[in-house]
């Protein structure tokens, strides 16, 4: 039996579909270490060390600094009523895990022609463009893909119509490649 000839267009569309389906990467994919575990090294550890770190946080050092810079008023420290309060955010809540953010990594430059061809096809034949996108980006049976296209398009579409429109769309893409 002779080997099956592989259509280069189909191979390119498969490569494009894989690149399109894996286009988004998560920026925080490593969830093995909890947020609290990551900040443990920054924690003071003991009560005594925490109290040592908190010394000077009552505003006294700031009031001394402001008294020294306020000129010759004869004060070594300003009274609390003469100092503007320092705004602080209320962060006394449990730590929140930030959601993972999807980052668009794009598709290879040599496959961008597929996006351009499908955008051009969508202007004249939106159903065919949708069928090509679904055929090469979704991993399911053609019957399931036809159902997905039917749901998205809003009309009636049988499996036979799906295959017919896919064949016409591939012919259209071949023609646009030749032009």
N, C-alpha and C positions, 0 to 999 in steps of 0.2 A: 504494500500500500504506500503510495507516495506521501511524503510529508505535507502537512497542511500549510498552505501559503498564508503568511501572516500579513494582514493589511496594515501598512504603516500608519494610516489614519486612525484605525482602531487602537493601535498601540499608543499613539500620541494622546488620544482621548482618554485612555485608561490611565496614563501617567498624569494627565491633567486632573482627572477625577480623584486620584489618590492625593495629589497635591492640594486640591480644593477641599477635600474632606479633612485633611490634616493641617489646614491652614492656620488654625488658632492654637497657640501654646499657652499654658498657664504660667504666670510669672511666679507663683508661689506653689510649685508642685511638691516641694518637700514638706510634708506634714508629720514627719516622724518625731520631731521635737516640739513640745508644747511651748507656748509663749512664755509661761512662767519659768520653765526650765532654761530658756535662753537668757532671762534676766537675772537668774540666780547669782551669777558671778558679780553682778553689780549691787546686790543686796548687802546691807551692812553686816549681817551675820549674828551679832550679839546685841543685847540691849545697851551695854556700855558703849560699844562702838557707835551705835545709832545716836545715843545722847551726845557723844563727842562731835559727831557730824552736825547735829542740830544746834550746837552752841553758836551763838551769833545770828541766829535766824529770827530773833525777836524784834529786830529793827534797830537795836542799839548801835551797831556798827554803822548803819546807814545814817542815823541821827547824828553821830559823832562826825562823820564825813561831811554832812551838810552844814554842821555848825562851824567846822574848820573853813569851809568854802564861803560862808555867808558874810565874811568880813569881821571887823573888830567889834563884836557885840558883847564880849565878855562871857560867852557861854561855851562850856566844853561839850555840851550835848544839848540838842534841841528838844523841847517838850514834844510829846506825841501829838498834841493838837496842832502843832506848827508844821507837821510833815504830812505830805499827801500820802495816802495809802497806796501800796503797790498792788495793782490788780493781779489776781491769780485765778486760774481756772479751777473749777471744782472737779477734780479727777478722782474722787473717792468712790469709784465704781469698780466693779469687777473688770478685768481686762477683756477686751473684745477681740476675737479673732477676725482680722480683716478678711473679706471674701477674696477668693482667687480672682485674678483679673486676667481676662483673655487678651492675649497680644497677637495681633495679626502679623504673621511672619511672611505673608504673601506667597506667591507661586513663582516658580523659576521663570526667568526672562524668556527662555525659549518656548514656553507654553502660553505666553500672554496672547498669542494670536488666537487661541481658542476662545478666550474671553471676548476679544474684539469680534470674532466671527459670530459668537452667540448673541452678542449685543446687537449686531447688525441683523441677524435672523429674527430676533425678538420684535423688531419694528414691523416686519412683514408677517411673520408666522410665530406669534407668541406661544402657541401650543407646542409647536415643534421645538422651539428653544427650551421650553420647560421639560419636554420629554428627554432631550439630550442631556440636560443638566441632571435630571433624575436618574437616567440610565447609567451615567458614569460616576455619580457621586454617592449613590445609595447602594448598599449591599443587601439585596433582597431578590426575590423571584420577580420575573417580569409582570406577573399578575398582581403582586403587591405594589410594584412600581406604578402600574397602570391605575390601581386604586388610589395611590397617593396623588398622581397627576389629576385624576378625576376629582378628588376632594379639593385640590388647590385651584383647578381651573373652573370648577363649578358646573360643568356640563356632564353629558354622558359619554363615556369612553370605554370601549371594550378592549380586550387584550389584542384582538385582531387589528383594531384601529390604532392601538398603541404601536404595534409592530410596523404597520404601514407608515404611520407618521414618522417613526424613527428611521425607517429606510429612506423616506423622502428627505428628512433632515440631514442624514449622512450624505446623500447626493448633493444637497445644497452646500454643505461644508466642503465637499470635494471640489465643487464648482468655484467656491470662493477662494480656495487654496490655489486653483489653477489661474485665477484672474490676477 
